[in-house]
Amino acid sequence: MHLSELSHPNELHGLSIAELEGIAHQIRERHLEVVSTSGGHLGPGLGVVELTLALYQTLDLDRDKVVWDVGHQAYPHKLITGRYNQFHTLRQQNGVAGYLKRSESRFDHFGAGHASTSISAALGMALARDQRGDDFKCVAVIGDGALTGGMALEAINHAGHLPKTRLLVVLNDNDMSISPPVGALSTHLNRMRHSKPLQFLQDNAEEAIKHLPFLHGELPTELKNLKESMKRLAVPKLGAVFEELGFTYMGPVDGHDMAAMIRTFRQAHEHEGPVLVHVATTKGKGYPYAEADQVGYHAQSAFDLTTGKAFPSSKPKPPSYSKVFGQTLVKLCELDPRVVGITAAMATGTGLDLLEKARPQQYFDVGIAEQHAVTMAAGMACGGLRPVCAIYSTFLQRAYDQLIHDVGIQKLPVTFVMDRAGIVGADGPTHQGQYDISYLRAVPNFTVMAPKDEGELQRMLVTAIHHDGPSAIRIPRGEGEGVPLMEEGWEPLQIGRGELLTDGDDLLIVAYGAMVHPALATAGLLQEKGIRAAVINARFLRPLDEALIAPMARRIGRVVTMEEGALAGGFGAAVVEALNDLEVLVPVFRIGIPDVLVDHASPDQSKRALGLTPPQMTDRILERFASIWPAVQRQALAV
């Protein structure tokens, strides 16, 4: 059978192990072909090919439910559920999503872009099944990295107290999340895998048995897999953790041995109550470069399959905001031993890998545990440190209560650097950083800011670290504006003060963060139409520079706000509220992300779809204020 002919996962039923292995080979070929061309997540999917085929061989996917944690390891799932012929559109506008999406396929039972949700969701489905008197299987597939998340452990704790609820949890143990996993649970898994007694037995038992006199150097067929079988000596200790929590524990099983997994899954389905099957896999399996560099090949832009190297850029680019942040933080840590950096399993993505290498004693990775990261930072601040938490905007949503309860209310000097703020592109709605402006506006005692370029980022980081209270800085994905950077000696900004970049009498544009340069470009296009626009770089969301904005709004009489975030409760709303409270009652046109979910596409495509490019914003402004421009300007526009 060719993979392209597979339209329903149940068509795997009845295939031989050899046929399934042939399908596995085709999945890896297609996976590598597409990701190397258009980019995407690579290592996770390559590691679970056999796991997926073996699991689906034991399920009826017309009835049974499988929940994949995060979803970027579910590319094999997509390829065997009718999306082979569309797979080349992966993560492209109007194409196949990079994560599971309920609206995309009836086989995508639960969507997720954040980790540690699968066990809770699958348990919920199992409980709904039991309430309705149905009888189908519910399965959660979760990685050892995601298992460090508190929500996953909460779900395991709950499920273990439901001995009559049938639930299968498949632990995909590849010793990796994006960065190597950290924490006691992961350490325990590794200790069992790599313990000296177990290694000794695995390495020596086979040879010792071969040399028994009556075997004449030959190992009987039933003992040929003895070395792998030695792993089961670890089961009493490792399995005890899950058995004590109420699960039936099975494994570890080789995640690339199709027959062994099929046998194990079939046995697991026969049990009443919750079962955990421990599967040991290799992230990036089948592609040597991905196996050798499991962090670097977690996700890739387009690359050369032969060499494994990314295609070089056609022209040099400025450094990314993440890199500038990481380099600046290293310098600040060198100057002040109280400054520490914290990541939640995203060292490379946030630029904190630079700190890990340069100042490991001032670097902390808590694993996929954003809530813990925030409250730990609060505790560090209580102890006299100046912690800097670097967390993607979309992931910081998971720690909102901690932002309020543990940091904001107590006025603790913790700095949050929210990477990937705004429109991020191909990962879709779960990863767009469009809400942080809105959700941070309401948190007490916070100073919230966004730089117009990477040079201003350096000054904002210094400002936040020296501020005696909580601060947050949002930075966009990708490269900066190419402005000159300083090695050190950065001057802090005056908190709550914006800057006037250009003056004018016809229109006031107040822009925040990544929208400042597009605002200047828009002002230039308006100038060509005879409209002189003043442009303010707000710098601060809270406190807002009312002393600068309000008098200019009163004088000019027309205001436009620009932000790369949700309009609901966003930066523009803050300006409107401030002007209203000061009784500056002028028309305000807010430009930003409307009340929609931004689907997967390139950032430029998304911005065009939302009307956020300078030419589009120019046209929108002209249309909005067409009826109130002075007559002379209307005549100029007509010409």
HUDAUR-V49151 format. One line per field, one symbol per residue. ss: DSSP state (~ for helix, > for strand, _ for the rest). phi: phi as a letter, one per 30 degrees, with the letter a starting at -180 (. if undefined). A space follows every 10 residues. Layout:
# HUDAUR-V49151
ss = ???
phi = ???
This chain:
# HUDAUR-V49151
ss = __~~~___~~ ~~____~~~~ ~~~~~~~~~~ ~~~~~~~~_> >_~~~~~_~~ ~~~~~~~___ ____>>>>__ ____~~~~~_ ______~~~_ __________ __________ _______~~~ ~~~~~~~~~~ ~~_____>>> >>>__~~~_~ ~~~~~~~~~_ ______>>>> >>>_______ ___~~~~~~~ ~~~~_~~~~~ ~~~~~~~~~~ __~~~_____ ~~~__~~~~~ ~~~~~~~~~~ ~~~~___>>> >>>>___~~~ ~~~~~~~~~_ ___>>>>>>> _______~~~ ~~______>> __>______> _________> ~~~~~~~~~~ ~~~~~___>> >>>___~~~~ __~~~~~~_~ ~~>>>____~ ~~~~~~~~~~ ~~___>>>>> >>~~~~~~~~ ~~~~~~~~__ ____>>>>>_ _>________ __>__~~~~~ ~_____>>>> ___~~~~~~~ ~~~~~~____ >>>>____>_ __________ ________>> >>____>>>> >___~~~~~~ ~~~~~~~~__ __>>>>>__> >>___~~~~~ ~~~~~~_>>> >>>>>>____ ~~~~~~~~~~ ~_____>>>> >>>_______ __~~~~~~~~ ___~~~~~~~ ~~~~______ ~~~~~~~~_
phi = .cedddcbdd dddiddeddd dddedddddd ededdddcik dceedddcdd eddddddcbc ddbdcbccdi jdcceeeddc bicedcddce iceicdddbd beddaddcda caccdicddd dddddddded dcidbbcbbc cbddddddde dddddddddd cbdccdbccc ddcciaccce dbjddddddd dddcdddddd dddcddddde cdedchicce edcdcdedde edddeedddd eddddjcdcb kdcddbcedd deeddddddd ddidbccccc bcdiejbedd ddbdddcebb debdddcicd ddddbdcddd edddedddde dddddbdddb cbbcibdddc iddddeddbe dcbbccidad ddeddddddd ddcjdcdbcc beedddedcd ddeddccddc hddcccccdh djdcjddied cdcccddddc ecddidcbba ddadddeedd ddeddddcld bbbcbddjdd diddccdaid dddddicdbd cbcaccaccc cbidcddddd ddddddedci cccdbcddic dbdddddddd ddddddibbb cbacadddic dedddedddd dchccbdbcc cadddbdddd adeddddddc icdedddedd ddddcedbde edddddddd
